[in-house]
């Protein structure tokens, strides 16, 4: 099962549509920002926080880049 197949099946069980390609890639970018700026475990939690906060992915990525050192 590919990552996108798994996400589609999970989204179906949640009663929602899976993310499109753009959102899928943006979530991965947010996760990468968190993982590379700290410990890898920050990646899924950062994505969860952005989702719970209801922030658009572009804004969440920008905010994550502000937190990242350098």
C-alpha positions as CSV (number, residue, x, y, z in Angstrom):
1,X,0.0,0.0,0.0
2,X,1.4,3.4,-1.0
3,X,1.3,6.4,1.3
4,X,-1.5,8.0,-0.7
5,X,-3.5,4.8,-0.7
6,X,-3.2,4.6,3.1
7,X,-4.1,8.2,3.5
8,X,-7.2,7.8,1.2
9,X,-8.3,4.7,3.2
10,X,-7.8,6.6,6.5
11,X,-9.6,9.7,5.3
12,X,-12.5,7.5,4.2
13,X,-12.8,6.1,7.7
14,X,-12.7,9.6,9.1
15,X,-15.6,10.5,6.8
16,X,-13.6,13.0,4.7
17,X,-11.9,13.4,1.4
18,X,-8.2,12.7,1.2
19,X,-5.9,15.7,0.6
20,X,-5.2,16.6,-3.0
21,X,-1.6,16.6,-4.4
22,X,-0.9,20.2,-3.4
23,X,-2.1,19.8,0.2
24,X,-0.3,16.4,0.5
25,X,3.0,18.0,-0.6
26,X,2.4,21.0,1.7
27,X,1.9,18.7,4.7
28,X,5.1,16.9,3.8
29,X,6.9,20.3,3.6
30,X,5.6,21.3,7.0
31,X,6.6,17.9,8.5
32,X,10.1,18.3,6.9
33,X,10.5,21.7,8.4
34,X,9.8,20.5,11.9
35,X,11.8,17.3,11.5
36,X,14.9,19.1,10.2
37,X,14.8,21.9,12.7
38,X,14.5,19.7,15.7
39,X,13.9,16.0,16.5
40,X,11.9,14.0,13.9
41,X,9.1,13.4,16.4
42,X,8.2,17.1,16.0
43,X,6.9,16.5,12.5
44,X,3.7,14.7,13.2
45,X,2.9,16.9,16.2
46,X,3.5,20.1,14.1
47,X,1.1,18.8,11.5
48,X,-1.5,17.9,14.1
49,X,-1.1,21.4,15.7
50,X,-1.6,23.1,12.4
51,X,-4.7,21.0,11.8
52,X,-6.2,21.6,15.2
53,X,-5.5,25.3,14.9
54,X,-7.3,25.4,11.6
55,X,-4.5,27.3,10.0
56,X,-4.0,27.2,6.2
57,X,-1.0,25.0,5.3
58,X,0.9,27.9,3.7
59,X,0.6,29.9,6.9
60,X,1.6,27.0,9.0
61,X,4.7,26.4,6.9
62,X,5.6,30.1,7.2
63,X,5.2,30.0,11.0
64,X,7.3,26.8,11.2
65,X,10.1,28.5,9.2
66,X,10.0,31.4,11.7
67,X,10.6,28.9,14.5
68,X,13.4,27.0,12.8
69,X,16.9,28.1,13.6
70,X,19.0,29.8,10.9
